[in-house]
Amino acid sequence: MPQVDITDRARDVIDQLKEKHGPLMFHQSGGCCDGSSPMCFPDGELMVDEDNDVLLGEVHGCKFYMSKFQYEYWKHTHLTLDVTEGRGASFSAEIPLGLRFVIDSRLMTEADG
């Protein structure tokens, strides 16, 4: 089972954003700007590297990263990318749509394998 999943609504928003920006990427923010929230950027706009970031997987064709430091706290957590109405205080690509990506999380179990 992947460590990051996505809702249908978030998938629809990603499709809209891809039409405007092309390929996208996500980085789970560790508290800057909009608290701990997923940030969406045109692919390559945010610098990530193996020394400081962990690739958790892909959601709807978009790589999803988290800092190694934050991952130490979240490594036993399953994340689901969703979207809600309202503007966050971030630089994430969905903000002009009046939406913001959010994460629903739960602890992984043995069934998650």
C-alpha positions as CSV (number, residue, x, y, z in Angstrom):
1,M,0.0,0.0,0.0
2,P,1.4,3.4,-0.9
3,Q,2.1,5.8,2.0
4,V,0.3,8.6,0.2
5,D,-3.2,8.3,-1.3
6,I,-5.5,10.9,-2.9
7,T,-9.2,11.7,-3.0
8,D,-11.1,12.1,-6.2
9,R,-11.7,15.8,-5.5
10,A,-8.0,16.4,-5.1
11,R,-7.4,14.5,-8.3
12,D,-9.8,16.8,-10.1
13,V,-8.0,19.9,-8.8
14,I,-4.6,18.5,-9.9
15,D,-6.0,18.0,-13.4
16,Q,-7.0,21.7,-13.5
17,L,-3.6,22.8,-12.2
18,K,-1.8,20.6,-14.7
19,E,-3.7,22.3,-17.5
20,K,-2.3,25.6,-16.4
21,H,1.1,24.7,-15.0
22,G,2.1,21.4,-16.6
23,P,3.7,18.7,-14.5
24,L,3.4,19.3,-10.7
25,M,5.1,18.2,-7.5
26,F,4.1,18.2,-3.8
27,H,6.1,18.9,-0.6
28,Q,4.6,18.3,2.8
29,S,5.3,21.6,4.6
30,G,6.8,21.3,8.0
31,G,5.2,24.4,9.5
32,C,6.3,27.4,7.4
33,C,3.6,29.7,6.1
34,D,0.4,27.6,6.3
35,G,1.4,25.2,9.1
36,S,1.9,21.6,8.2
37,S,0.2,21.4,4.9
38,P,0.9,19.9,1.4
39,M,2.3,22.5,-1.0
40,C,1.8,22.1,-4.7
41,F,4.3,23.6,-7.2
42,P,5.1,23.3,-10.9
43,D,7.6,20.4,-11.1
44,G,11.1,21.5,-10.3
45,E,10.1,24.9,-8.9
46,L,11.0,23.7,-5.3
47,M,14.6,22.4,-4.8
48,V,14.6,19.0,-3.3
49,D,17.6,16.7,-2.7
50,E,18.3,13.2,-1.4
51,D,20.2,14.6,1.6
52,N,17.3,16.6,2.9
53,D,14.1,15.2,1.5
54,V,12.3,11.8,1.2
55,L,10.2,10.9,-1.8
56,L,7.1,9.3,-0.3
57,G,5.6,8.3,-3.6
58,E,3.4,9.8,-6.3
59,V,-0.2,11.0,-6.2
60,H,-1.9,11.3,-9.6
61,G,1.4,11.4,-11.4
62,C,2.9,14.0,-9.1
63,K,5.9,13.3,-6.9
64,F,5.2,13.8,-3.2
65,Y,8.1,14.8,-0.9
66,M,8.7,15.5,2.8
67,S,11.8,16.7,4.6
68,K,13.9,13.9,6.2
69,F,13.6,15.7,9.6
70,Q,9.8,15.7,9.4
71,Y,9.7,12.2,8.1
72,E,11.2,10.9,11.3
73,Y,8.0,11.9,13.0
74,W,5.6,10.9,10.3
75,K,7.2,7.7,9.0
76,H,4.5,5.5,10.6
77,T,1.7,7.6,9.2
78,H,-0.5,7.1,6.1
79,L,-1.4,10.3,4.4
80,T,-4.4,11.1,2.1
81,L,-4.2,14.2,0.0
82,D,-7.5,16.1,-0.1
83,V,-8.7,19.6,-0.9
84,T,-11.0,22.0,0.9
85,E,-12.5,25.4,0.2
86,G,-10.7,28.4,1.6
87,R,-7.4,30.1,1.0
88,G,-4.4,29.1,2.9
89,A,-1.5,31.5,3.6
90,S,0.9,29.7,1.3
91,F,2.5,29.8,-2.1
92,S,0.8,26.6,-3.2
93,A,-0.5,26.5,-6.8
94,E,-4.2,25.9,-5.9
95,I,-4.6,29.0,-3.7
96,P,-5.8,31.2,-6.7
97,L,-8.7,28.7,-7.1
98,G,-10.0,29.6,-3.6
99,L,-9.0,26.1,-2.5
100,R,-6.2,24.5,-0.5
101,F,-4.8,21.0,-0.3
102,V,-5.0,19.3,3.1
103,I,-3.7,16.1,4.5
104,D,-5.8,13.5,6.4
105,S,-3.5,11.2,8.4
106,R,-3.7,8.0,10.4
107,L,-1.2,5.7,11.9
108,M,-0.3,2.8,9.6
109,T,-1.2,-0.7,10.8
110,E,0.3,-4.1,10.1
111,A,-2.5,-4.5,7.4
112,D,-0.8,-1.6,5.5
113,G,2.1,-4.0,5.1
